[in-house]
Amino acid sequence: MTDKEPEAVLSDEQLKQLVAEADTGGRKPTGAVAKLVMLTALAWSLFQLWIASPLPYSLGIFVLNDTESRSVHLAFAIFLAFLAYPAFKRSPRDYVPALDWILALAGVFCASYLFVFYAQLSTRPGQPTTLDLATSVCGIVLLLEAARRSLGLPMVILAAIFIGYIFLGPYMPDMIAHKGASLGKGMSHLWLSTEGVFGVALGVSSGFIFLFVLFGALLETAGAGNYFIKSAISLLGHLRGGPAKAAVVASACTGVISGSSIANVVTTGTFTIPLMKRVGYRPDKAAAVEVAASVDGQIMPPVMGAAAFLMVEYVGIPYTQVLKHAILPALISYIALFYIVHLEAMKADIRGIPHKHENSFSSRMISFLMTVSGMVILAGVVYYGLGWIKDFTGDASLYIVGVLMLATYVGLLKFGTGYPELHMDDPNVPIETLPDAGPTLKSGLHFLLPVVVLIWNLMVEELSPALSAFWATVFLMFILVTQRPIIAHFRSRGDLGGAFRQGAQDLLDGLVTGARNMIGIGIATAAAGIIVGTVTLTGIGLVMTELVELISGGNLMVMLGLVAVICLILGMGLPTTANYIVVSTLMAPVVVELGAQSGLLVPLIAVHLFVFYFGLMADVTPPVGLASYAAAGIARCDPIRVGVTAFGYSIRTAILPFMFIFNTQLLLIGIDSAWHLFLTVFTAIVANLVFAAATQGWFMARNRAWEAVVLLLVTFTLFRPGFWMDMIHPPYDKVAPTRIMEVIEKAPTDDRLRVWVEGEDINAKQIYKGVLLPLGQQAPALQRLNAAGLSLMEVDGNLDIMAVKFGSRAAKLGLEQGFKITSIEVLAERPAKEWFFIPALVLLGLIVVIQRRRAGVAAT
């Protein structure tokens, strides 16, 4: 590559346009229309903050139920979609055509129909009038057009296929045929009930997702995105392949505040891809690293591309539990990607970028450790100090903590002004030296405070996700308005009024950007509701189960592989949120049902994470991977080649779902001690690193074929040691069902009971399957069964299910009245499966010795 070769094929304006067309809308009207769009977006953000706050209930003003708030939420999304997204590439960008105004206003009427006529509709369920029917049909059509503009054709085609299936059921092949539905029944089910468009998915978008997207937009506007990127570059840029390692860390940090893989690519990639090319990475590899890192941002808690909040509703577990189960796979996936870019740097002998001030390794380590230990001490003071305040001051603790947070905020701003202000470098200007890590990290520590507030409210105060995000967002809004004038005061710049006005403008921009970022997500969750509604109306979920069972021939691994491929296909072209709704609605029940028939009993969260991971792989893979196209535009290379390379890097993420389906300890389920936790985390990290080495063809030196096979064997053993132990001794012993009370009495807290049932379902189909019945807190057996929603009775030596509480965990597991419990399985007494880690690590050590010796000979 010559020095004169341009580093990016896209200008800054083109990159902004790329993100806009994907996330916020590509149209930029002027004059009064621009102000109307801005005010509408601002009103949407304020509306969402209002319904999330305690104010409506404390004041008794404008209190909305879930259905009404979903209706208003969608009305805002559709109105902004028609104003912000042009109909075609040749459509005008600087003004809104008359037809779009008509469509926007019609969309508002249709979407808000449930809000305006809520009382009347509640008196005639299932009996739509002509106006109801006309509104429903127009609403579906307008929603699909808004989806086409904001999400592209894949979502529209998928939704249209499912709508067609509702009405064409009798004419379908026998295997997927159903009795069909009338226009009135189909449209009212999709539009006038909470089973379709206005269902759980849109409710989560309105109740949780908006606030977290707004939180991320405000954090980005405040400068936190720049701070994360610059910090990663300053910390890691000097290492082998440093810019690539910085891209991985920066994308992980940005993924925490971003729900969009393409926005993540453009935000961090604009800076990191040219740096990677400059130090010697091939353009397609530089782009692929950024794509792999950015897409993995969608599996990183706490937001997970907004899927975390949907999992709360679909799986039926608390938000904190979702975070706990998702964190380890996300971390080890990022660690493995970090290692992959290191291997690429080793293979190509790529060096890092020198620091501006070259200090010795020991001084750099001392500075780094002091910074990290300072942050750890600060975290400890916050956790234990605030906990002590809460214990001793009771209700007054809220005010005391508020004052302390304010003092900490001002103190960190004062501390940060002792160092140069952060700024984003132009990625087209060569970077010869890196900024010092210490001053860079210390200059923006106040950006971490809103995250502290969010996590504190979620984990310690145990507030709902919506209320936690509300208080964190309010604090962040305060930071946006005040940080500029306070910094101006400490830096003695004067013009505090101007700084305050700029802070207010930042707040306005953040509120507007947050709402515009939500347009696509709001439309996506509503459009995905069409698919959910079709499943509940036609029972196609059972058809998918039978289809996969027929093709797989009952083979468990073939079934899982087939589900993974179907999820990959279903996810093509869909944003993260819609992606998860579609794959979880259609494919999660398939894994649960067929797995249960084959003896694979796993918690529901493992199944949902399995389909979610493979749905996300569509963001990487050609021909639809939009993230690959964005990165290829920056790197100036072929997007298909970028997608193929990125998928190669993402295989380490793709194997994780297969591993945690069979070894749920990777989801931190069944961990019973600190040592067990350490062993699980350590071996999982080593396994993914070894897998990366095997698939990249390089460990300590270039791999030979037999070494790659041994490394894959080590990977498998570390990820799934139970496979070998099961060959020696079965993992479970069967117990008579009549001993269920005795077994439940002895079961520890949050244990899951393996129960096998048989009987006929409501369709007169004979069922034989296993379920994992959650037992909750330790209590008398009858109380634990009642909490799970189950009533049992012993009849003639058999144990019959007499009743299943509606909406309970037992009901969600597919248990029905009349089923018989045929057997119970309890853990067998056998040696710990972790003993197989020892031969695996010995084999790994042997490979290390052989390759180090070979690398030493080659160097000599």
N, C-alpha and C positions, 0 to 999 in steps of 0.2 A: 504494500500500500504506500503510495506516495504521500508526501506532506501536503500536496495541493488537492488531494482528493477530498471532496466535501464529506463531512462526518455524518450528515443526515440529509436524506432526500426531501424531508418535509420541513417546512418553515415552522416557526413558533405559531403563527396564525393558523396554518393548516393543521397542526397538532391540536390546537384549541378547538378547531372546527370538528375534528375527528371525535374528540371527547364529547363535544356538544351534541353532535348528531346521534351519539350512542346514549348519552346520559341526560342532557338538559334540554335538547332541542336545537336544531341547526338554524332556526329562523331568528333573525335579529331585527325586528321592526323598529321604527324610529317614532319620535314625537309622542302623541297621546296614547297610541297603541302600546308603545314600549312601557309607558307609565302604568297602563292598565294591567299588562302582564306582570310587571313588578309588584303592583299592589295586590293582585290576585294571589301571587305566590306568597307574599308577606301575610295576607289574610289566612291562607292555608296553614302556614307555620303557627300563627297565633291561635288559630282554631284548635290545632292539635295540642298545643301547649295548654290551652284552656281545659280541654276535656281530660287531659292527663293529670291536671293539678287537683288539689283538694278544694279549690275555690267554688266550683259549681254546687257541691254538696253543702259546703259551709255557708254559702250565701243563698242557696236555693234558687239560683238563676241559671237558665239555659242548661238544664240537666237533660242529657240525652241517653237513651238506652243504646245497646250495642248496634241494633239494626239501624237506628237513625244516624248514628255517627258513621257507620259504614257507608250509608247512602250519601251523606254530605262529603265524605272523603273521596268517593268515586266521582262525584260531581266536579269537585276541584280538579281531579286528575284528568278527566275527559276534556274539560274546558281548556285547560292548559295544554293538553296534548294537541288539540286542533290548532291552537294559536302558535305553539312553539315548534311543532314538527311540520315541515312542508309535505304536501301530498306526494310529489315526485322530485327527482333530481333537478328537473328544469323549472320547478315551481319557484315563484319569487321568494327571496329571503328577506327583503327589506320592508315588506308590508304584508298584511293578511288579506287574501282575496275574500270577496263577499260570500262565496260558497263555504269557506271555512268558518266564517262567522255564523252562518246558518247551522252548520253541523255542530259547532261548539255549543250554541244555545240549545239546540235540540238534544244534544248529549246531556247537558245540565238538567233539562226537564226530565229526561228518562231516568237518569241516575238518582235524582232527588225525589223521584215519584214515591218511593217508600217512605221518605221523610215527610213529604207534604201530605200524603194520603194514608199515613200509618194507621190512624184510628179506623178509617173506613175499610181498609184491607184486612184488618184484624177481625172484622165481623163477618167476612165471607171467604174464609180460607178454601182454596180448591175450587172456587166458583168465579173465575175471572169474567169481568164485563168486557164489552167490545173495546173500551178505552184501555183497560188493563192489558188486553191481548195486543193491541196496536202498540202500546208503549213498550211492552216486552220485546216484540219483534224488532221495533226500531232501536231499542236499547242494545240488543245483541248485535245488530248490524253496525251501529255506531261504535260499540266497544271493539269489534273486530277491526274496523277501519282505524281506530286510534291505536290498536295493537300493531297493525301493519306499519303505521308511520313510526311508532316509537320502538318497536321490537323487531320489525322485519317480518317476512313471510312465514318462517317456520312455525311460529306460534299460531298464526292465523290458520294455516293449513291443518295443523294438528287439531285446533278447536273445531274447524269446519268438518273434519272427518268425524269427530265425536258427535256433533250435532246431526250430521247425516245418519249416523248409526242409530240415533234415537228414533227417527221417523222411518228408516228403511229396514228396521229389524226383521220384519216378516220375510223380506226378500233376500236376506243374507244366507250364506251357506249354513247347513244344518248345525255345524259346530258352534257358530257364533250368532245364530238366529235368536230373536226374542219376539215377543208379541207386539212390540212397537208402542207408540203413544200418539195421541192426537196433538194437533198444533196447540190447543189450549193447555193440555196437560204438560206438554214438553216445555213450552215457553214460560208458563207460570212456575214450573218447578225450577227453571234456570234463573228467572228474573224476579219473581215475586215471593220466593221463599228464602230461607237461610241455608238451603242445601246446595245452591249453585253459585252464581256470581257473588252474592252477598253472604257467602258462607264463612267458614273458619279462616280461610286464607286471607280474605279481605279484612276480616276482623283483626287478625294479627298485624296486617299492614297498617291499619288505622290505630291500633292500640299500642304496638311496640315498635314496629320497624321504623315508622316515620321519625320517632324521637331519637333513635340511634343514628339514623342517617343524618338528621339535623345536627346531632352532637358531633358527628364526624365532619360535616361541612363547616361548622363553627370552629372546630379545632384546626381544620385546614386553613380557614380564613385568618385565624389568629397567628399562623406561622408555624404550627406544630409539624406539618408535613415537611417543610424545609428543614426544621430542626432535626427530625429523625434522619433525613437523607444525609445532611451534612455531618451529623454525629457518626453515622455508619461509615461514611467515606473517611473521616478523620481517624477513626479507630482501626479500620481494616485496610485502607488503601495502600499501605506500605507492604502488605504481605504478598506472597506469591499469588498472582491473579487477584490482587486486592480489590480492584473495582468490581469484579464479579462477586466476590464475597460480600462486599458492601451492598451490592444490588440485592442479594438474598436477604440480608438483615433489614435493609431499608424497606423492601417489599413486605416483609413480615410485619414490621411496625406500621406501615401504611395500610396493610390489610386489616389491622385492628380498627381503623377508623373509616375504611372504605368498603362499600358493598359491591364494587364493580371491578372486575379483573382488567377491563380495558382502561379504566381511569387509573388503576394502579400501574399498569404498563407505561402509560404516557407520563404520569407524574414522576415516577422514579426513572423510567427508561430514558427520558429525554436527557437526563444527567449521566446515567450509568452506562448506557449502551455505547456512546462515543468514547467513554473512558476505557471500556473493555476492548474496543477495537484498537484504541491507541496503544495499549500495552501488549497487543499481539493476538487477541482472540479473533478467530474467523468471524466475519459479520453474522453468518447464520447462527453460530454458537453463542455470540454475544446476545443476539435477540432471543435465542431459545432459553438462555439462562434467565433473562428477565421475564419471559412468558411463564416458565415453570414456577418461578418465585412468586409472580403476581397471582397466578391461578391458585397456588397453595394458600395465598392470603385469604381465600374464601373458606378454607377449612380451619382457619385460626380463630379460636375464641377471642373475645366474647361475642362478636357479631356473626361471623361465619356467613357473610353474604346475606344476612337476615334470616338464614335457615334455622338458627338456634331457637328463635322465638316460635317458629312453626313447629319445631320438634317438641317444644313444651306442650303444645295442644295435641299434636298427633300421637305422641308417645305417652303423654300423661304423667310426666315426671317434672319436678321443679327445675327452673332455669339453672340453678347452681349445679344440679346433677348433670345437666346437659354439658355444661362447661367442664366439669370434672371428667366426664367420659371422653370428651373430644380433645382434651389438651395434649395427652401423651402422643397419639398418632400425629398430630399437627407438628409438635416439636421435633419428633424423630424424623419426620419427613423433611423439615427444614435443615436439620443437622446433616442429613444425608445429602441434600442438595449442596450444602456448603462444602461437603467433602468431595462431591462430584466436580465442582469447579476447581477445587484444589488439585484433583487428579488431572483435569484438563490442563491446568497450569504446569503440572509436573511433566506431562507428556510433551508439551510444546515449549518447556523451559521459559515460561512467562514470569517476568519479575513484577514487582509492585512499583508504586510511585513514591519517591523519597519524601520525607517530611521536610517542612520549611526549615525547622531547626532540628538538626540531627542530634538527638540525645542517645546516650548509651541504652542498651536493652534494659539494664537494671533500673535506670532512672525512669524509663518509660513504664516499666512494670510497677514500680513504686507509685508513680503518679496514677496509673490506672487502678491499682488496688486501693489506693486512698480514696479515689472518686467512688469506686464501687462500694467500699466499706462505709463511706459516708452516706451513700444512698440506703444501704442496708440498715445502718443505725437509725437514719431518719424514718425508715419504714417501721422499725421496731418501736421507736418512740411514738409514732402515730398509732400503731396498733394497740400497744399495751397502755400508752398514756390515755388515749381516747376511751379505751375500755374501762380504765380505772375511773375516769371522770363520769362515765355513764353509770357505773355501779354506785358511786358515792353521791352524785348530785341529782339523779333521777330525771324528772321532767326538765329541770333547768339545764341539763347537759347540752341540749340543742343550742341554746344561746351561747354557752361557754365555748363549745366546739366551733361555733360560727365565728366568734371573736378570735380564737386561736388560728383558724384557717385564714382569716383576713390578715392577721399579723404575719403568718408564715408566707402568705402571698406577697405582701409588701417587702418582707425581708429577702425573699428569693429574687424579687425584681432589683432590689438594692444590690444584692450579691452579684447578680448577672451583669449589672452596668460596669463592673470592674473589668469586663472583658469585651472584645470587639463584638459588634452586633452581627447576627447571622444574616447572610444574604445568599440568594441562589446565584451561583456562577452561571454564565452563559455556556452551555455544553459545547458550543462550537469554538470556544476559545481554549487552546491547549492548556492543560494544567501540568505545570512542571513540578510543583511541590505541593504537599498536602498541609492543611492547617493543623495546628497542634490539637490533640484530642482533648486534653484537660480543659482549656478555655472554651472549646466548642461545646462540650457537654455542660459546662457550668453556666453558659450564657442563656439557657432556656429551660432551666429546671422547673420554672413555674408552670410550664405546659403539662407537667405530670399531675398537678393538683386536681384538675377536673376528673382525671382517670382515677385518682385516689378516692375522690368523693363517690364516683360511680361504683367502684369495687367495694368500698366501705358500706354503702347502702345495700348492695346486693348480698354481700357475704356476712356482714356483722349485724346490721340493722334488719336484714332479711325482709326488706321492702320488695314490692313487686318490681319486675323489670321496668314497667312504664313509669312508676313513681321514682325509682332510682334514677332513670334517665332524665326525668323532669328536673330533679334537684341538681344533678350534675350539669344539665344544660343551662339552668338558671345561673349557676356559679360561673359557667363558661361565658355566658352573656355579660356578666359583670366584668370578667377579665377582659373581654373584647373592648368594652367601653373605656376601661380605666388604665389598661397597660400602657398605652401611648402617652397619656399625660403624666403618669407616675414616672415612666422612664425619662420623659423630657425634663421633669423636675430634677431627678437624680443626676442627669447628665448636663444640667444647667443650660438647656437650649432656649428656654423662654417659650413664648407663644403657646401657653398651656391651652388656651381656647381653641386654637387650630388643631392641637393634638387631640383634644376631646372631641371635636367635630369629626376628625378622621376616624376616631374610635367608634363613634356612633355610626359613621358610614360603613365601617367594617362589620358592625353588628347587622345593619340592614342588608349588606351584601351576603353575609352568612345565612341569614334567615331566608332570603330569596333563593340563594343557591341550594340550600337544603331542600326547599320545596320543589325546585326544578329537578333536583336529583331524584326526587320521589315520583316524578311523573311516570317513568317507565316501570318502576316497581309497583305502583298502584294499579296501573293498567295490567301488568303481568299477573298479579295475584287475582285480579278480577277475571281475566281471560282464562287463567288456570282453573278458576271456579267452574267454568263450563265443563271441563273434563271431570272434575270431582262430582258435579251434578249428574253427568251422564252415567258415571259409575254407580251412584246411589239409585238412579232411576231404572237402569237396565240390567244391573248385575254383571257388567262386563268384567269386573274383577275376578269372578269365578271362572269366566271363560279364559282369561289370561292364565290362570292357574292350571286349568286343564290342558291348554295349548302347550305350555312349557313342560308340563308333566309328560305329555305325549311325545314331544320332540326329544326330551332328555332321557326318555325310557326309564325314569325313576332313579338314574344315577345322580348322586348328590353333587359331585364336582362338575359334571356336565351341566346340571341345572344352574349352579352358581355362575359358571362361565357364560351360559346363555343369558341369564339375567343381567350380567355385567355388560354384554354386548348390546342388549336391548336398551339398557339405561343410557349407554353411550349414544345410541341412535336417537332416542327420545330427547336427549339433552342438546342435540345439535341446534345451534342458533338461539337457544333460550337463555335469558338472564338467570342468574343464580337462583333467585327466589322462585320463579316459575318452574325452573328446572327441578328443584327439590319437590315442589307440589306434585308435578306430573309423575316423577319416578316413584315417589313414596306412595301415591295413590294407586298406581297401576302395578308396581313391581314388589313393594315391601310385603303385601299380603301373599304374593307368590312364594317368596322365600320362607315366610312364617309357616304357611300351610304345608308346602312340599318338604321343608326341612323337618317339621314335626313328624311327618309320616316316615321320614328316613332316620329318625332318632336324633336329629340336630335340634336341640332345644337351646336357644340363645335369647337373652333379653332383647326386647323390641328395639331398644336404642342401638344395639349392634346392627340389626337389620337395616334400620333407617340410615345409619352412617355408611353402611355398605352401598346402598343404592345412591346415596348422595355423592359419595366419592366418585363413582363411575359416571354419574350424570355430569359432574364437573369436568371430567376428562374431555368432554366435547368442546370445552372452551379452548383446548390445546390442539386437538386433532384436526387435520384438514378433512374435507374442504371448507368447513364452516368456521373454524376457530378464529373468532374476531380478534382475540388477544394476539394471536400470531401475525395477523395482518397489520395490526398497529405497530408491533415491534419490528416487523420487516420494513415498514415505512420509515422508521427511524434509522434502522441499520443499513438501509439501501441494499436489500437482497430479496430473494424469492420467498414469498410467504409460505408456499407449500413446503419448501425445504426447511424453513424455520419450524413449521408445525411438526414435521417428521422428527427433527432433532429434539424439539421440546418434548415430544411424546417419549423419546428415548430417555430423556432426563426424568420424566414423570413416572416411569415404570416403578420407581421406588415407592411412589405414592400408591400406585395401582395394586401392588402386592399386599399393602397393609390391610385392606378390607378382608381379603381371604384369610389373613392371619388372625385378625381379631374376631372373626366369626367363629373360629375354632379355639381361640385362646382369648377369652374375654378379659383376662388380667391386663391385656394391653389397653383396655378401656378403664383400668383401675377398678374392676369389679372382682370381688373375692380376695382383695388384699387384706391380710389379717395382722400385719405387723410392719414396723418401720423397716426391718431387714428385708421382708418380703417386697416392700415397695421399692427399696433400693435395688434389689436383685432384678426385679421386673424392668425398671427403668434402664438400668445399666445394660442388661442383655438385649433389650429392644433396640437401644441405640447402636450397640455393637453389631447386631444382626443387620440393621439397615445400612450401616457403613460397609459391612462385608458384602452385602448384596450389591451396593453401588460399585464396589471394587470389582466384583465378578462381572457385572454387566458392562462396565466401562473398559474392561480388558487391561486394567492396571491396578496393582496394589502397591508393593514396595518397588516392583519392577513390572515389566510387561508380563501378563499372565500367559502361562501355557494352558493348553486345553484341559489337561487333568486338574490343574490348579483351580481353574474356573469352576469345574464340577465340584471339587472339594469345598470351595468357598460357598457355593450354592447349598451344599449339604449342611455346612455349618450354619448358614442363614436359616434354613428350614428348622434345624434342631433348636436353635436359640429362640426362634419365634414360636415354635410349636413342640415343646419337649414332650407333651402328653401323647403325641402320636406313637412314639417308641414305647412309652410306659404302658399304653393301652394294649400293645401286643403281648406284654408280659402278664398284665393283670387288668381285668375290666375296671373302669373307673367307678362304677356304681353297683350297689347291691339292691335287689328287689325286695320290697317289704309288702306285706299284705295290706290292702287298703283300709281294713278295719283298725289298723294301728295308727291312723292318720293323726288322731288327737295327741298321742304319745310323741310322735315325730315332731309335730308343730310346737309342742310344749318345750322341747329341747332345742329347737332351732334358734340360732343367734339373731340379733337385730338385722333387718334388711336382707335376710336370707331369702332364697327362692326355692320353693318346693317343686321337685320334678314329679309331675302327675300325668298318668296315662289314662285317657278316657275313650269311651266308645258310645255310639248311639246314632240316632237319626236326626239330621238337621231339619229346618223348616221346609226344605225342598225334598224331603224323604230320601235324602242321600245318606248312605251308611258312612259314618265317620269313625276313624280310629287314629288318634294322634296324641302327641304329648304336649304339655304346656309347662311353662315355668310360672308358678303361682307366687306372686310377691307376698311376703308375710309381714312386712313393716316392722314396727317397734315390738320389742319383746313384751308379751302379755299372755294372759290365758288363751288357750287354743281357740275357744269359741269366739273370743273377741277379735282375734287375728283373722279368722275366717269371715266374720261379719265385716271387718274393715276392707277385706278383698272383695266383698259383695257376694259371698257364697253361703248357701244354706244346704246342709247335707243330712241324710238320714240313712241308717243301716236297715236294709230290708232283706231278710232271708240270707244273711251272710254277705250281701253285696252292699256297696256304698253308692247311693243314688244322689244326684244333684236335684234338690227339691225346688230351689229358686236361685235366680241370678239377678242381682240388683241392676237396674238399668243404668248404663253409663259407668259402671264400676270397672275395676281392673279385670275382674273375672270375665265380664261381658266383652271387653276389648280383646281378650285372649280367645274369644270364640266359644266359650263354654255356654251351654244352653240347658234349660230345665229338661229333665228326663235323661240326660247323659249318665252313664255309670262310670265310676272310677274303678279301673281294672287293676292298677298297680301303682305303687309309689317307689321312687328310687332315691336312695341316700348314698352319700359318699362312702366308698369302700375304704377299708383300712389297708393301705399299701404304701410302699416307699414313695417319697415326694418325687414328682416328675422332674423337678429341678436338678436331680442328680445327673441327668443327661447333659447338663451344661458343661460338666467337667470334661468328658471326651471331646465335645465340640470345641471347647477352648484349647484343649491340647492339640487338636488338629490345626486350629488356627495358628497356634504358636509354631507348629512345624512349618507351615507355609511362610510365616514371617521369617524364620531362620533361613529357609531355602532361598527366599527372594532377596533377603538382605545380602546374603553371600553372593548371589548372582549380580546384584546391583553393584556391590563393591568390586567384583572382578571387572565388570563393564567399565566402571569409573577408572580403575587402574589401567 
